[in-house]
């Protein structure tokens, strides 16, 4: 049930682009993206909901393919501050009273160098 | 909005001892989640609550783990008879609904000697 992320790690020079992928074996209601820096709690980046709605407050874009149960996070013109571990979190299934379990992938470590 | 707070931030204990962690979610959030995270891994789901009701508990957990959320406010996670494999960061998170942002606390780091 845990979503699968790829790649496991990526090293970028400042200004380069990267794509992080997240896939699930189950039908997804939403995909969440978080970034975690060493020793800190995960920080929200973006939510992509079934039906196309997106919510986010960072200059990082993402896509959600509901049919393929996949999401991709696009790091464009990377900055040093983008370094950290990126996790996708998924919520599967349909809306019920007990719905809403978030599960996270193993993470993608991103290192941006000057 | 004071954020999600967890206590204690660090706990060192000897194998076989019991430990309890507390999480205070953001006040208007009715959903509360517990995760365990080890170095280099993503947060591993443990359990979650909607108000005071525990909706699901991971099958990965043994009976040594128990969580409560009395009155739908703060939550406690207790680990009985700790083992070295329990050493990890225990993260608490809360949200108003599953379509919204999950707010994480700073975590409680457990070291079992």
Interface residues (C-beta under 8 A of the other chain):
Chain A: X2 X5 X29 X30 X32 X34 X40 X41 X42 X43 X44 X47 X49 X55 X87 X89 X91 X97 X98 X99 X100 X101 X102 X103 X104 X105 X106 X107
Chain B: X31 X33 X35 X40 X41 X42 X43 X44 X45 X48 X50 X55 X56 X91 X93 X97 X98 X99 X100 X101 X102 X103 X104 X105 X106 X107
